[in-house]
Amino acid sequence: NLYAGTNAGAASDSDTCFNIGIGYSALNSSSSGDANIAIGKCAGRDLNSGHNNVFLGKYAGEGLTTGTYNIALGSAAMQGTVTGARNIAIGCFAGKDLTSGDRNIFIGDFAGQKVTGTSYNVVLGGLAGCLIGKFGYTAEGNTFLGNGAGRNTGGSAHVKMHTFIGCYAGKCVTAGCCNTMLGVFAGSYTGNITGSNNVAIGRNVCLPSL
């Protein structure tokens, strides 16, 4: 193991191996986890038995406990009490509140910030999908590409299998499933969309069925 910084690797013992913790309280609680890399103040601080994780940035992966094969890059990226595996969060506050979800990708400042126990989402863009989980609802199998894409998704119900591509595409979708929206503000700039199985293509296009 390699530790540098006050309280870095403080709980490390003889069966804790191949870890790198650099920064104040980095990998502070790691007592049995192996092959983790944490660089930054409180990066991976609460990690206990998790292994093969990478945390770079202040508070990156701070609350992760038993999760494995997760990657968090950026200040407070994936900061929640993570027990899930194979998640990627890149950007300030990306995937910040993630807990038990698996195989999610969040890239961009605040991307998927409020996501909790949900899986198989791809969220790329600043503020994309940033409210999923805030009101207690989950999302699964969604793809959001673009700044603010799916920003309010999950505001009123569980959501799954949406595809939103474009700046603020699907911004007003709060519920439903299997909607496809392509283009700037596709699915409308304002309102509360709850329908399912719709396709909207073009700038600010909103289908009557929604």
Secondary structure, DSSP 8 states (H G I E B T S, - for coil): -EEESTTTTTT--TT--S-EEESTTTTTT-SS--S-EEESTTTTTT-SS--S-EEESTTTTTT--S-BS-EEESTTTT-S----BS-EEESTTTTTT--S--S-EEESTTTTTT--S--S-EEESTTTTTTTTTTS--EES-EEESTTTTTTTTSSS-EES-EEESTTTTTTB-S-BS-EEESTTTT-SSS-B---S-EEESTT---TT-
